[in-house]
Amino acid sequence: MNSIVSEKGQITIPKAVRDRLGLHPGAVLQVEAVNGRLIAQKKVAADACGKWRGRGKLPCAANVDDYLKLTRDADRS
């Protein structure tokens, strides 16, 4: 498949390739030149919750099971 570079330096990725790679509008590609080749890789989105994982603190130094039991018992009252 061929693509033509526009005056602005843009290329169109053929639909068959976009579909095969799961590229959708807004997808971010990491582009580099290696040994005379243009290499583009789909950048994998970071885990949205990952930066917050492990930062929460439970009141009274309780473990998760004890805290959930405490909150569930409070809901029944």
Backbone hydrogen bonds, N-H to C=O, Kabsch-Sander energy under -0.5 kcal/mol:
donor,donor_aa,acceptor,acceptor_aa,energy
6,S,10,Q,-3.0
9,G,6,S,-1.9
13,I,11,I,-0.5
17,V,14,P,-0.6
18,R,14,P,-2.4
19,D,15,K,-3.0
20,R,16,A,-2.1
21,L,17,V,-2.1
22,G,18,R,-0.9
22,G,19,D,-0.5
23,L,18,R,-2.6
27,A,24,H,-2.4
30,Q,41,Q,-3.3
31,V,29,L,-0.6
32,E,39,I,-2.5
34,V,32,E,-0.5
34,V,37,R,-2.6
37,R,34,V,-1.6
39,I,32,E,-3.3
39,I,37,R,-0.6
40,A,38,L,-0.5
41,Q,30,Q,-2.5
43,K,28,V,-3.0
50,G,47,D,-0.6
51,K,47,D,-0.6
52,W,49,C,-1.4
53,R,49,C,-1.3
55,R,52,W,-2.1
61,A,58,L,-1.1
62,A,59,P,-1.5
67,Y,63,N,-2.4
68,L,64,V,-2.7
69,K,65,D,-2.2
70,L,66,D,-2.3
71,T,67,Y,-2.4
72,R,68,L,-2.4
73,D,69,K,-2.5
74,A,70,L,-1.7
75,D,71,T,-1.4
76,R,72,R,-1.1
77,S,73,D,-0.7
